[in-house]
């Protein structure tokens, strides 16, 4: 079973990976999920986490599974 820190790191890594893969800025992601850019930065630094609903919305937008967003699934050698 993963520790809380491992889960947090998995989410953090997936959020950064997906944003870069789409070529988005933190501001663009913030607009997408109706949050402040500082919130996105906090998620990507692992200081806080998105709620489940927001993570689901991001997974849909990025066309990734929730398992991928939690760092459970690898994709093309990433994560």
N, CA and C of each residue as an Amber inpcrd file, in Angstrom:
protein
   237
   0.8420000  -1.1690000   0.0000000   0.0000000   0.0000000   0.0000000
   0.8970000   1.2450000   0.0000000   0.5150000   2.2260000  -0.8190000
   1.2970000   3.4590000  -0.9080000   1.0790000   4.3370000   0.3130000
   2.1290000   5.0380000   0.6620000   2.0120000   6.0110000   1.7510000
   1.3450000   7.2740000   1.2230000   0.9050000   8.1280000   2.1370000
   0.3110000   9.4000000   1.7400000   1.2820000  10.2200000   0.9010000
   2.5490000  10.1930000   1.2780000   3.5610000  10.9490000   0.5330000
   3.7240000  10.4100000  -0.8840000   3.6920000   9.0920000  -1.0440000
   3.8070000   8.4920000  -2.3730000   2.6080000   8.8480000  -3.2410000
   1.4250000   8.8670000  -2.6510000   0.2170000   9.2520000  -3.3870000
   0.3150000  10.7160000  -3.8070000   0.6950000  11.5690000  -2.8760000
   0.8370000  13.0020000  -3.1650000   1.8490000  13.2220000  -4.2990000
   2.9750000  12.5190000  -4.2470000   3.9860000  12.6530000  -5.2930000
   3.4900000  12.1390000  -6.6370000   2.7280000  11.0630000  -6.6160000
   2.1650000  10.5280000  -7.8590000   1.2220000  11.5160000  -8.5200000
   0.3680000  12.1350000  -7.7290000  -0.5630000  13.1290000  -8.2610000
   0.2090000  14.3380000  -8.7700000   1.1500000  14.7980000  -7.9910000
   1.9660000  15.9560000  -8.3770000   2.6560000  15.7050000  -9.7190000
   3.2930000  14.5600000  -9.8480000   4.0050000  14.2300000 -11.0810000
   3.0620000  14.1290000 -12.2730000   1.8930000  13.5260000 -12.0700000
   0.9200000  13.3950000 -13.1560000   0.4040000  14.7620000 -13.5950000
   0.1380000  15.6400000 -12.6440000  -0.3620000  16.9730000 -12.9940000
   0.6670000  17.7470000 -13.8140000   1.9120000  17.6920000 -13.4050000
   2.9710000  18.3950000 -14.1430000   3.1440000  17.7720000 -15.5310000
   3.2030000  16.4540000 -15.5840000   3.3780000  15.7460000 -16.8490000
   2.2630000  16.0990000 -17.8330000   1.0230000  16.0020000 -17.3850000
  -0.1190000  16.2510000 -18.2760000  -0.1640000  17.6970000 -18.7570000
   0.1280000  18.6210000 -17.8800000   0.1190000  20.0350000 -18.2740000
   1.1860000  20.2860000 -19.3330000   2.3650000  19.7530000 -19.1190000
   3.4470000  19.9290000 -20.0980000   3.1310000  19.2200000 -21.4100000
   2.5330000  18.0380000 -21.3140000   2.1800000  17.2800000 -22.5110000
   1.2240000  18.0810000 -23.3990000   0.3040000  18.8100000 -22.7790000
  -0.6600000  19.6360000 -23.5270000  -0.1070000  21.0120000 -23.8620000
   1.0530000  21.3540000 -23.3220000   1.6470000  22.6550000 -23.5880000
   0.8940000  23.8050000 -22.9380000   0.3220000  23.5420000 -21.7600000
  -0.4670000  24.5480000 -21.0580000   0.3470000  25.2500000 -19.9810000
  -0.0470000  26.4650000 -19.6800000   0.5120000  27.1750000 -18.5350000
  -0.3320000  26.8520000 -17.3060000   0.2010000  27.1780000 -16.1500000
  -0.5860000  27.0030000 -14.9230000  -1.8240000  27.8890000 -14.9610000
  -1.7280000  29.0550000 -15.5690000  -2.8650000  29.9630000 -15.6790000
  -3.9810000  29.3520000 -16.5280000  -3.6010000  28.6750000 -17.5990000
  -4.6010000  28.0390000 -18.4640000  -5.3030000  26.8910000 -17.7510000
  -4.5560000  26.1170000 -16.9960000  -5.1610000  25.0300000 -16.2190000
  -6.0880000  25.6220000 -15.1550000  -5.6560000  26.6920000 -14.5280000
  -6.4780000  27.3570000 -13.5100000  -7.8080000  27.7990000 -14.0980000
  -7.7800000  28.3760000 -15.2920000  -9.0280000  28.7910000 -15.9500000
  -9.9180000  27.5920000 -16.2350000  -9.3050000  26.4950000 -16.6500000
 -10.0410000  25.2780000 -16.9920000 -10.8340000  24.7420000 -15.7980000
 -10.2310000  24.7680000 -14.6200000 -10.8800000  24.1880000 -13.4320000
 -11.3820000  25.2550000 -12.4520000 -11.3770000  26.5040000 -12.9190000
 -11.9100000  27.6110000 -12.1290000 -11.2340000  27.7410000 -10.7630000
  -9.9110000  27.7180000 -10.8030000  -9.0880000  27.8950000  -9.6110000
  -8.0810000  29.0100000  -9.8770000  -7.3540000  29.4150000  -8.8560000
  -6.3070000  30.4180000  -9.0100000  -5.0230000  29.7400000  -9.4840000
  -4.2020000  30.4570000 -10.2650000  -2.9220000  29.8750000 -10.6870000
  -2.0490000  29.4550000  -9.5030000  -2.1550000  30.1530000  -8.3900000
  -1.3710000  29.7620000  -7.2130000  -1.8080000  28.4080000  -6.6710000
  -3.0850000  28.0770000  -6.8690000  -3.5830000  26.7610000  -6.4480000
  -2.9490000  25.6690000  -7.3030000  -2.8800000  25.9050000  -8.6060000
  -2.2640000  24.9310000  -9.5040000  -0.7930000  24.7400000  -9.1300000
  -0.1030000  25.8450000  -8.8610000   1.3060000  25.7780000  -8.4470000
   1.4500000  24.9720000  -7.1640000   0.5480000  25.1650000  -6.2350000
   0.5840000  24.4360000  -4.9690000   0.4060000  22.9380000  -5.1940000
  -0.5100000  22.5700000  -6.0910000  -0.6990000  21.1570000  -6.4180000
   0.5720000  20.5820000  -7.0260000   1.1660000  21.3270000  -7.9580000
   2.3390000  20.8250000  -8.6720000   3.5810000  20.7650000  -7.7830000
   3.5710000  21.4940000  -6.6990000   4.6760000  21.4280000  -5.7420000
   4.4070000  20.3910000  -4.6540000   3.2270000  19.8000000  -4.6590000
   2.8760000  18.8030000  -3.6590000   2.5060000  19.4020000  -2.3120000
   2.1990000  20.6970000  -2.2970000   1.8380000  21.3600000  -1.0390000
   0.3780000  21.1300000  -0.6790000  -0.4440000  20.9060000  -1.6960000
  -1.8550000  20.5790000  -1.4960000  -2.2830000  19.6990000  -2.6580000
  -3.5020000  19.1980000  -2.5990000  -4.0150000  18.3050000  -3.6380000
  -5.3670000  18.7950000  -4.1360000  -5.6770000  18.5320000  -5.4080000
  -7.0200000  18.8440000  -5.8850000  -8.0210000  17.8870000  -5.2530000
  -9.2730000  18.3350000  -5.1320000 -10.2880000  17.4110000  -4.6360000
 -10.6020000  16.3830000  -5.7220000 -11.3330000  15.3690000  -5.3770000
 -11.5960000  14.2620000  -6.2940000 -12.3300000  14.7360000  -7.5450000
 -13.3070000  15.6220000  -7.3810000 -14.0690000  16.1210000  -8.5270000
 -13.1500000  16.8610000  -9.5090000 -12.2560000  17.6800000  -8.9890000
 -11.3460000  18.4290000  -9.8470000 -10.3480000  17.4970000 -10.5190000
  -9.8420000  16.5310000  -9.7940000  -8.9110000  15.5690000 -10.3820000
  -9.5990000  14.7810000 -11.4950000 -10.8600000  14.4430000 -11.3030000
 -11.6370000  13.7370000 -12.3230000 -11.7870000  14.6080000 -13.5700000
 -12.1160000  15.8900000 -13.3770000 -12.2590000  16.8140000 -14.5110000
 -10.9470000  16.9210000 -15.2900000  -9.8510000  17.0120000 -14.5670000
  -8.5470000  17.0930000 -15.2250000  -8.2280000  15.7970000 -15.9790000
  -8.5250000  14.6700000 -15.3660000  -8.2830000  13.3820000 -16.0240000
  -9.0790000  13.2940000 -17.3250000 -10.3330000  13.7350000 -17.2930000
 -11.1480000  13.7330000 -18.5130000 -10.5380000  14.6470000 -19.5690000
 -10.1500000  15.8380000 -19.1630000  -9.5760000  16.8000000 -20.1040000
  -8.2930000  16.2610000 -20.7240000  -7.4340000  15.6870000 -19.8930000
  -6.1610000  15.1710000 -20.3790000  -6.2900000  13.7970000 -21.0340000
  -7.4900000  13.2060000 -20.9750000  -7.7470000  11.8600000 -21.5220000
  -6.8570000  10.8090000 -20.8530000  -6.8290000  10.8840000 -19.5320000
  -6.0690000   9.9440000 -18.7130000  -7.0190000   9.2800000 -17.7220000
  -6.6310000   8.1320000 -17.2390000  -7.4290000   7.4660000 -16.2120000
  -7.1450000   8.1010000 -14.8520000  -8.0670000   7.9070000 -13.9320000
  -7.8110000   8.3710000 -12.5670000  -6.6160000   7.6370000 -11.9780000
  -6.4600000   6.3800000 -12.3250000  -5.2970000   5.6280000 -11.8420000
  -4.0060000   6.2900000 -12.3170000  -3.9750000   6.7530000 -13.5580000
  -2.7940000   7.4660000 -14.0540000  -2.5730000   8.7340000 -13.2410000
  -3.6520000   9.4720000 -12.9730000  -3.5390000  10.7290000 -12.2430000
  -3.0480000  10.4980000 -10.8110000  -3.2780000   9.3090000 -10.2800000
  -2.7830000   8.9650000  -8.9480000  -1.3800000   8.3490000  -9.0040000
  -0.8190000   8.2400000 -10.2040000   0.5180000   7.6820000 -10.3410000
   0.5410000   6.1730000 -10.3330000  -0.6080000   5.5510000 -10.5580000
  -0.6980000   4.0910000 -10.5140000  -0.3420000   3.4370000 -11.8430000
  -0.6090000   4.1310000 -12.9380000  -0.3700000   3.5620000 -14.2590000
   0.7330000   4.3320000 -14.9390000   1.5840000   3.6000000 -15.6130000
   2.6150000   4.2540000 -16.4180000   2.1040000   4.3940000 -17.8320000
   2.5880000   5.4220000 -18.5120000   2.2040000   5.6280000 -19.9000000
   3.4550000   5.9580000 -20.6900000   3.7890000   5.0930000 -21.6270000
   4.9370000   5.3100000 -22.4900000   6.1930000   5.6460000 -21.6930000
   6.4180000   4.8910000 -20.6220000   7.6300000   5.0650000 -19.8340000
   7.6290000   6.2630000 -18.9140000   6.5190000   6.9500000 -18.7910000
   6.4520000   8.1210000 -17.9140000   5.9530000   7.7250000 -16.5280000
   6.1550000   8.6100000 -15.5890000   5.8020000   8.4390000 -14.1700000
   6.5820000   7.2950000 -13.6440000
